[in-house]
Amino acid sequence: MRLAYVSLPGRGANDRFLAAIAGRAQAAGLRLAGTVQTNPRREGRIKCDMDLRVLPDGPVLRISEDRGDGARGCRLDAGVLEAAVLGVAAALPGADLLLVNKFGKQESEGRGFAPLIAEALSRGIPVLAGVNGLNLPAFRAFADGIATPLPADEAMVLDWCRAACAPHPA
């Protein structure tokens, strides 16, 4: 099983890094399923929006709820996240690699992309995930010792992707 993750410090760092990896991996001919996230800001708003682009070529889904600047707590629209999961599931059979932008709270609780990560691994499809520090213990428990941490180095992560996607003897 081939499972790797990046966990970069700083708000949005995993998102930007994995979006760049997705672009370079697709340019190198890898067929991706998964998601990359952007966090656009709207003028006059304190909090950014959260948009997911379903790989390989869309759609883009807004996964954040606009609850106003004073709102506290999670702004994730779990229903839209599940729609993204369905879109990724449809692309998974033709993919060389599953890229999951964030192993987050939903995944920590066994929802979101967690079942799809397990399905990809059971099919022999390698998985690259972004994990923030808060969810790292839950991810490590989920991965049960099989996940490889990767550095914040695009060339090294792309090398891992190419090697993971190369045919392996049965």
Summary of the structure (lengths in Angstrom):
residues: 170
radius of gyration: 15.4
end to end distance: 11.9
largest distance: 55.7
contacts: 511
relative contact order: 0.23
helix: 40%
strand: 19%
